[in-house]
């Protein structure tokens, strides 16, 4: 299955406590908790461009599977990392946070972030 497409967040679990744990300021947590983010993914072979729009904030990362690249974390830090692909799952680690993006079916994208056993899960549907 191709990740390419536009997805709108339908639901998320544990947003506030997870973002607090990763050090996001309270005002940004309160601002972001009710935003229905939109993720746009462009997949060309092993190259990906992922753009996430959260209200007025736009986060764009481009990477090639298996190659080290600089990625921007949700807290705005730029970190070198390698994104790996296993079937319909993309994984990477930024600042100790494990990121997993999984296409669970043709229209459902699930993002899970895990830090020290605590997870945040965001489910988005293809638009």
C-alpha positions in Angstrom: 0.0 0.0 0.0 1.1 3.5 -0.7 1.3 6.1 2.0 0.7 8.9 -0.5 -2.4 11.0 0.3 -4.0 13.5 2.6 -5.2 12.4 6.1 -7.3 14.3 8.7 -7.0 13.4 12.4 -10.1 11.6 13.7 -9.1 10.9 17.2 -6.1 10.9 19.6 -5.3 9.4 22.9 -3.1 10.7 25.8 -2.2 14.0 24.0 -1.9 16.3 27.0 0.1 14.1 29.4 2.4 12.9 26.6 3.2 16.4 25.3 3.7 17.5 28.9 6.2 14.7 29.3 8.2 15.6 26.2 8.4 19.2 27.4 5.9 21.1 25.2 4.9 24.3 26.9 1.4 24.3 28.5 0.1 27.0 26.1 1.0 25.0 23.1 -0.6 21.9 24.6 -3.8 23.7 25.2 -3.7 25.2 21.7 -3.0 21.9 20.1 -5.4 19.5 21.9 -8.5 20.3 19.9 -6.8 20.9 16.5 -7.7 18.3 13.8 -4.3 18.1 12.2 -4.0 17.3 8.5 -1.1 15.1 7.3 -0.1 15.0 3.7 2.3 12.3 2.5 4.1 12.2 -0.8 5.8 8.8 -1.5 8.1 8.4 -4.5 10.0 5.1 -4.3 12.0 5.3 -1.1 11.7 9.1 -0.8 9.0 10.6 1.4 7.8 14.2 2.1 5.5 14.5 5.1 3.7 17.8 5.8 1.6 18.1 9.0 -0.6 21.1 9.4 -1.7 21.9 12.9 -3.7 25.1 12.9 -1.2 27.8 11.9 1.9 25.5 12.5 3.2 23.6 9.5 5.8 20.8 10.0 7.5 19.4 6.9 10.0 16.6 6.9 11.6 14.9 3.8 13.6 11.7 4.0 14.8 8.6 2.2 14.2 5.2 3.8 17.4 4.0 5.4 19.4 7.2 5.0 20.3 9.6 7.8 18.6 13.0 7.5 17.7 16.0 9.6 14.1 15.8 10.9 12.1 18.4 12.9 10.4 17.0 16.0 7.0 18.3 17.2 8.8 20.4 19.8 10.7 22.2 16.9 14.1 20.7 17.5 16.1 19.5 14.4 17.5 16.0 14.9 19.5 13.6 12.7 17.8 10.3 12.4 17.1 7.3 10.0 13.6 6.3 9.0 13.1 2.6 8.4 10.2 0.9 6.6 8.8 -2.5 7.4 5.8 -3.3 5.2 3.1 -0.6 6.0 5.1 0.8 8.9 7.6 3.6 9.1 9.7 4.0 12.3 12.3 6.4 13.6 13.7 7.7 16.9 14.0 11.4 17.7 15.4 12.5 21.1 14.5 9.2 22.7 11.0 9.2 21.3 10.0 6.3 19.1 7.8 7.3 16.2 5.7 4.7 14.4 3.5 5.6 11.4 1.4 2.7 10.2 -1.1 2.4 7.4 -3.5 0.0 9.0 -5.7 -0.2 6.0 -6.1 1.7 2.7 -7.7 4.7 4.5 -6.4 4.7 8.1 -3.1 6.2 9.2 -2.1 5.6 12.9 0.8 7.6 14.4 2.2 6.4 17.8 4.9 8.2 19.8 6.4 6.4 22.7 8.7 7.8 25.4 9.7 5.8 28.5 6.7 3.5 28.2 4.2 6.4 27.8 2.4 6.6 24.4 0.4 9.1 22.4 -1.7 7.7 19.5 -3.3 9.7 16.7 -5.6 8.1 14.2 -6.3 9.8 10.9 -8.5 9.0 7.9 -7.8 9.5 4.2 -9.5 12.6 2.9 
